[in-house]
Amino acid sequence: MRSLKTPERAGFAILCRFLMRALILTGGLGTRLRPLTLTLPKPILPVVNRPFLEHQLLDLRRQGVREVLLATGYKPAAFARAFGNGARLGLKLRYAHETRPLGTGGAVRQALTFFKGTTLVLNGDVLQRLDLASFRRAHASLRAEVSIALTRVADPTQFGLVETDRKGLVKRFLEKPSVEELTCDTINAGAYLFEPSALDLIPPGVLYSLERGLFPELLKRGRRMAGWVSHGYWLDIGTHDKYLQAHVDGLGGAWPLPLGGLRRRGPFLLDRGAKLSPRAVHDGRGQVLLGRGAAVAAGARFSGAGCLGAGVRVAEGAVLNDCVVLDAARIGAEARL
């Protein structure tokens, strides 16, 4: 058995010390997801019957993060109700509320005292699976002040691109280039590693953007910025279509669902108190999750993925295809969704 003092164990300990703090930016209004976001901020909307942000928090905890600061703006009380002090998730959660919009850069600047050594910063509206240890190693090996996680996309003309050199250092940013201008297919994935020294260019207390302000300014000044390509799952849930896709992907196995406490009955997953008629039918493609106290009557038919919130009722003969049904809804007999 190897001694715990081997270089490998020492390196692991260094990574664990790094992976103790993360700042998550959750201040957006979620206007593209209205009317869903009229009552809840986007990061609290349920995704497979858990607050969206909970999936990210649990993944951070799995990878060693133990302290998280949520930078809130819109409806901040919803975050405290959902997560409290974080003990339920095995985390220490803190909150920094902005009384007026500060943008991504302003929110980071407001949390300046939270940055003690290398700190992870995440956009709170992206569902992704980052390999944080690999991200940290790339950041450290290039001695970067900021490292930007990147993801590859099929149609780069729809996004702002981040071009890097062979070493992985950022060369330039391209905002929605034409096909003729394309030099890469990597976009900003909304996850960053920051050294505290990189924050000195952000003016305090004003509306300021990381993407349009700080990052181009760092590049202009010749400060070291790295780009690291993530190969894990990535989805911005900012639209109704993407919100539905997050459910379909999760229930289809594209990203790992938290299945603790659920009962499985074939393709159906039942939470506490859920009732499923033995004469309900599924086509075998994907899974259907029944939330707490949900009930599905005889003859109801499901195709593809489905998620029923707490207390949902599905009557006889209803047909649901790739549907998300939020808490307490009633689906009538012979309805088609």
C-alpha positions as CSV (number, residue, x, y, z in Angstrom):
1,M,0.0,0.0,0.0
2,R,1.3,3.4,-0.9
3,S,2.1,6.0,1.7
4,L,-0.3,8.9,1.9
5,K,2.8,11.2,1.5
6,T,3.5,10.1,-2.1
7,P,3.6,12.9,-4.7
8,E,0.3,11.6,-6.2
9,R,-1.4,12.0,-2.9
10,A,0.1,15.4,-2.3
11,G,-1.1,16.5,-5.7
12,F,-4.6,15.2,-4.9
13,A,-4.6,17.1,-1.6
14,I,-3.6,20.4,-3.4
15,L,-6.5,19.9,-5.8
16,C,-8.9,19.2,-2.9
17,R,-7.9,22.4,-1.2
18,F,-8.6,24.3,-4.4
19,L,-11.9,22.6,-4.9
20,M,-13.4,24.1,-1.8
21,R,-14.9,27.3,-3.2
22,A,-17.2,28.2,-6.1
23,L,-19.1,31.4,-6.9
24,I,-22.3,30.9,-8.9
25,L,-23.9,33.8,-10.8
26,T,-27.7,33.6,-10.4
27,G,-28.9,37.2,-10.8
28,G,-30.5,37.0,-14.2
29,L,-34.2,37.8,-14.9
30,G,-34.8,34.7,-17.1
31,T,-36.9,36.7,-19.5
32,R,-36.7,34.1,-22.3
33,L,-38.4,31.5,-20.0
34,R,-41.4,33.6,-19.1
35,P,-44.0,33.0,-17.9
36,L,-42.3,30.3,-15.9
37,T,-39.9,32.8,-14.4
38,L,-42.5,35.3,-13.3
39,T,-42.8,33.4,-10.0
40,L,-39.4,31.7,-9.7
41,P,-35.8,32.7,-10.8
42,K,-34.5,30.5,-13.6
43,P,-32.0,28.5,-11.4
44,I,-34.8,27.5,-9.1
45,L,-37.1,26.1,-11.8
46,P,-37.6,22.4,-11.4
47,V,-35.6,20.1,-13.6
48,V,-36.7,16.5,-13.1
49,N,-38.5,17.7,-10.0
50,R,-35.5,19.3,-8.3
51,P,-34.4,22.9,-8.4
52,F,-32.2,23.2,-11.5
53,L,-29.3,24.6,-9.5
54,E,-29.4,21.6,-7.1
55,H,-28.1,19.4,-9.9
56,Q,-25.0,21.7,-10.2
57,L,-24.5,22.0,-6.5
58,L,-24.6,18.2,-6.0
59,D,-22.0,17.7,-8.8
60,L,-19.8,20.3,-7.2
61,R,-20.0,18.6,-3.9
62,R,-19.1,15.2,-5.6
63,Q,-16.0,16.8,-7.0
64,G,-14.8,18.2,-3.7
65,V,-16.3,21.7,-3.5
66,R,-17.5,22.4,0.0
67,E,-18.2,26.2,0.1
68,V,-20.4,28.0,-2.5
69,L,-21.4,31.7,-2.7
70,L,-24.6,32.4,-4.7
71,A,-24.6,35.9,-6.3
72,T,-28.3,36.6,-6.4
73,G,-30.4,39.4,-7.9
74,Y,-33.9,38.5,-9.0
75,K,-36.2,37.0,-6.3
76,P,-33.3,36.2,-3.9
77,A,-35.6,34.8,-1.2
78,A,-36.4,31.8,-3.5
79,F,-32.8,30.6,-3.2
80,A,-32.8,30.7,0.6
81,R,-36.1,28.8,0.7
82,A,-34.7,26.1,-1.7
83,F,-31.3,25.6,-0.2
84,G,-31.0,27.4,3.2
85,N,-27.4,27.2,4.5
86,G,-26.6,24.2,2.2
87,A,-26.5,21.6,5.0
88,R,-29.1,19.4,3.2
89,L,-26.7,19.2,0.2
90,G,-23.5,18.7,2.3
91,L,-22.3,22.3,1.4
92,K,-21.7,25.6,3.1
93,L,-23.8,28.1,1.2
94,R,-23.5,31.8,1.4
95,Y,-25.4,34.6,-0.4
96,A,-24.4,37.9,-1.9
97,H,-27.4,39.9,-3.1
98,E,-27.1,42.8,-5.6
99,T,-29.7,45.5,-5.1
100,R,-29.3,46.7,-8.7
101,P,-28.1,44.8,-11.8
102,L,-24.3,44.5,-11.8
103,G,-23.8,42.1,-14.7
104,T,-21.5,39.1,-14.5
105,G,-18.4,41.2,-13.9
106,G,-20.0,43.4,-11.3
107,A,-21.3,40.4,-9.4
108,V,-17.8,38.9,-9.3
109,R,-16.3,42.2,-8.2
110,Q,-18.8,42.5,-5.4
111,A,-17.7,39.1,-4.1
112,L,-14.0,40.1,-4.1
113,T,-13.4,39.0,-0.5
114,F,-14.6,35.5,-1.3
115,F,-11.7,34.9,-3.7
116,K,-8.9,33.3,-1.7
117,G,-6.6,31.6,-4.2
118,T,-7.9,29.9,-7.4
119,T,-11.7,30.1,-7.4
120,L,-14.3,28.5,-9.6
121,V,-17.0,30.9,-11.1
122,L,-20.1,29.4,-12.8
123,N,-23.1,30.8,-14.7
124,G,-26.2,29.6,-12.9
125,D,-28.2,28.8,-16.0
126,V,-26.0,26.2,-17.6
127,L,-26.4,22.5,-16.9
128,Q,-22.9,21.0,-17.5
129,R,-20.6,18.2,-16.3
130,L,-17.1,19.6,-15.8
131,D,-14.0,17.6,-14.9
132,L,-12.8,20.1,-12.4
133,A,-9.5,18.4,-11.6
134,S,-8.5,18.4,-15.3
135,F,-9.7,22.0,-15.6
136,R,-7.5,23.0,-12.6
137,R,-4.5,21.2,-14.0
138,A,-4.7,23.0,-17.3
139,H,-5.1,26.3,-15.5
140,A,-2.1,25.7,-13.3
141,S,0.1,24.4,-16.1
142,L,-0.4,27.5,-18.2
143,R,0.0,29.8,-15.2
144,A,-3.2,31.6,-16.3
145,E,-4.9,34.4,-14.4
146,V,-8.2,33.3,-15.9
147,S,-9.2,30.1,-17.6
148,I,-12.4,29.7,-19.6
149,A,-14.1,26.4,-20.0
150,L,-15.0,25.9,-23.6
151,T,-17.5,23.5,-25.3
152,R,-17.7,22.6,-29.0
153,V,-20.9,23.4,-31.0
154,A,-22.3,22.1,-34.3
155,D,-23.1,25.6,-35.7
156,P,-20.5,28.1,-34.5
157,T,-22.1,31.0,-36.4
158,Q,-24.8,31.2,-33.7
159,F,-22.4,32.0,-30.9
160,G,-19.5,34.1,-29.7
161,L,-16.3,32.0,-30.2
162,V,-13.1,31.7,-28.2
163,E,-10.0,30.9,-30.3
164,T,-6.9,29.5,-28.6
165,D,-3.4,28.8,-29.7
166,R,-1.7,25.4,-29.7
167,K,-0.7,25.8,-26.1
168,G,-4.3,26.6,-25.0
169,L,-3.9,30.3,-24.4
170,V,-6.7,32.6,-25.7
171,K,-5.9,34.4,-28.9
172,R,-9.1,36.2,-29.7
173,F,-12.9,36.4,-29.3
174,L,-15.2,36.3,-32.3
175,E,-18.8,37.4,-31.9
176,K,-21.1,35.3,-34.2
177,P,-18.8,35.1,-37.1
178,S,-19.9,34.3,-40.7
179,V,-19.0,30.9,-42.2
180,E,-16.0,32.5,-44.0
181,E,-14.7,33.9,-40.7
182,L,-14.8,30.6,-38.8
183,T,-11.5,29.5,-37.3
184,C,-12.8,27.3,-34.5
185,D,-15.9,25.7,-33.0
186,T,-15.4,26.4,-29.3
187,I,-17.7,28.7,-27.3
188,N,-17.6,30.0,-23.8
189,A,-19.2,27.3,-21.6
190,G,-19.9,29.7,-18.7
191,A,-17.4,28.3,-16.2
192,Y,-14.1,30.0,-15.2
193,L,-11.1,29.6,-12.9
194,F,-10.0,33.0,-11.5
195,E,-6.9,34.1,-9.7
196,P,-7.7,37.1,-7.4
197,S,-5.2,39.2,-9.4
198,A,-7.5,39.2,-12.4
199,L,-10.2,41.1,-10.6
200,D,-8.2,44.4,-10.3
201,L,-9.6,45.6,-13.7
202,I,-13.3,45.3,-12.7
203,P,-14.6,48.7,-11.5
204,P,-16.5,48.3,-8.2
205,G,-20.3,48.9,-7.9
206,V,-21.1,49.3,-11.6
207,L,-22.7,47.3,-14.3
208,Y,-19.9,45.3,-16.0
209,S,-19.5,42.2,-18.1
210,L,-16.9,39.5,-17.8
211,E,-17.4,38.5,-21.4
212,R,-17.5,41.9,-23.1
213,G,-15.5,43.9,-20.6
214,L,-12.9,42.0,-18.5
215,F,-11.9,39.2,-20.9
216,P,-11.1,41.5,-23.9
217,E,-9.3,43.9,-21.6
218,L,-7.1,41.2,-20.1
219,L,-6.3,40.0,-23.7
220,K,-5.5,43.6,-24.8
221,R,-3.1,44.0,-21.9
222,G,-1.3,40.7,-22.6
223,R,-2.4,39.0,-19.4
224,R,-2.5,35.2,-19.5
225,M,-5.9,33.7,-20.3
226,A,-6.4,30.0,-21.1
227,G,-9.1,28.1,-22.8
228,W,-9.8,24.5,-21.8
229,V,-12.2,22.3,-23.8
230,S,-14.7,20.4,-21.8
231,H,-16.0,17.2,-23.3
232,G,-18.8,16.7,-20.8
233,Y,-22.6,17.4,-21.2
234,W,-23.5,21.1,-21.7
235,L,-26.8,22.8,-22.1
236,D,-27.9,26.4,-21.6
237,I,-31.5,26.1,-20.3
238,G,-32.5,29.7,-21.2
239,T,-35.4,28.9,-23.5
240,H,-38.5,26.8,-23.3
241,D,-37.1,24.3,-25.9
242,K,-33.9,23.9,-24.0
243,Y,-35.7,23.6,-20.7
244,L,-37.7,20.7,-22.1
245,Q,-34.5,19.3,-23.6
246,A,-32.8,19.2,-20.2
247,H,-35.5,16.8,-19.0
248,V,-35.5,14.7,-22.1
249,D,-31.7,14.4,-22.0
250,G,-31.6,13.5,-18.3
251,L,-34.4,11.0,-18.5
252,G,-32.8,9.5,-21.6
253,G,-29.4,9.1,-19.8
254,A,-27.4,11.9,-21.3
255,W,-26.6,13.3,-17.9
256,P,-26.8,11.4,-14.5
257,L,-30.1,11.7,-12.7
258,P,-30.3,11.6,-8.9
259,L,-32.3,8.5,-8.4
260,G,-32.1,8.1,-4.6
261,G,-35.5,7.4,-3.0
262,L,-37.3,6.5,-6.3
263,R,-39.0,3.2,-7.0
264,R,-38.6,1.8,-10.4
265,R,-41.4,0.1,-12.3
266,G,-40.2,-0.7,-15.8
267,P,-39.6,2.7,-17.5
268,F,-41.4,4.5,-14.7
269,L,-39.7,6.1,-11.7
270,L,-42.0,6.7,-8.7
271,D,-41.3,9.2,-5.9
272,R,-42.9,8.9,-2.5
273,G,-46.7,8.5,-2.6
274,A,-46.9,8.3,-6.4
275,K,-49.5,5.9,-7.8
276,L,-49.3,4.3,-11.2
277,S,-52.1,2.2,-12.6
278,P,-50.8,-1.2,-13.8
279,R,-52.7,-0.5,-17.0
280,A,-50.7,2.6,-17.9
281,V,-48.6,2.1,-21.0
282,H,-45.2,3.3,-22.2
283,D,-43.5,2.9,-25.5
284,G,-40.1,2.0,-24.0
285,R,-38.3,5.0,-25.3
286,G,-36.9,7.0,-22.3
287,Q,-38.2,7.2,-18.8
288,V,-41.1,8.8,-17.0
289,L,-40.8,10.3,-13.6
290,L,-43.8,10.6,-11.3
291,G,-43.3,13.2,-8.5
292,R,-44.5,12.9,-4.9
293,G,-48.2,12.1,-4.7
294,A,-48.7,12.1,-8.5
295,A,-51.3,9.7,-9.9
296,V,-51.7,8.1,-13.3
297,A,-54.9,6.4,-14.2
298,A,-55.6,3.3,-16.3
299,G,-55.2,3.6,-20.0
300,A,-52.9,6.6,-19.8
301,R,-50.2,6.3,-22.5
302,F,-46.6,7.7,-22.5
303,S,-44.2,8.1,-25.3
304,G,-40.5,9.1,-24.8
305,A,-39.5,11.0,-21.7
306,G,-41.9,12.5,-19.2
307,C,-41.7,14.3,-15.9
308,L,-44.8,14.8,-13.7
309,G,-44.4,17.2,-10.8
310,A,-45.8,16.7,-7.3
311,G,-49.5,16.1,-7.1
312,V,-50.1,15.8,-10.8
313,R,-53.1,13.9,-11.9
314,V,-53.3,12.1,-15.3
315,A,-56.8,10.9,-16.2
316,E,-57.9,7.8,-18.2
317,G,-56.8,7.7,-21.9
318,A,-54.5,10.7,-21.8
319,V,-51.5,10.6,-24.1
320,L,-48.3,12.4,-23.2
321,N,-45.2,12.5,-25.5
322,D,-42.0,14.1,-24.2
323,C,-43.7,16.3,-21.7
324,V,-42.9,18.2,-18.5
325,V,-45.9,18.7,-16.3
326,L,-45.4,21.0,-13.3
327,D,-46.7,20.6,-9.8
328,A,-50.4,20.1,-9.1
329,A,-51.5,20.1,-12.8
330,R,-54.5,18.1,-14.0
331,I,-54.4,16.3,-17.3
332,G,-58.0,15.4,-18.4
333,A,-59.3,12.2,-19.9
334,E,-58.3,11.6,-23.5
335,A,-56.1,14.7,-23.5
336,R,-53.1,14.9,-25.9
337,L,-49.9,16.6,-24.9
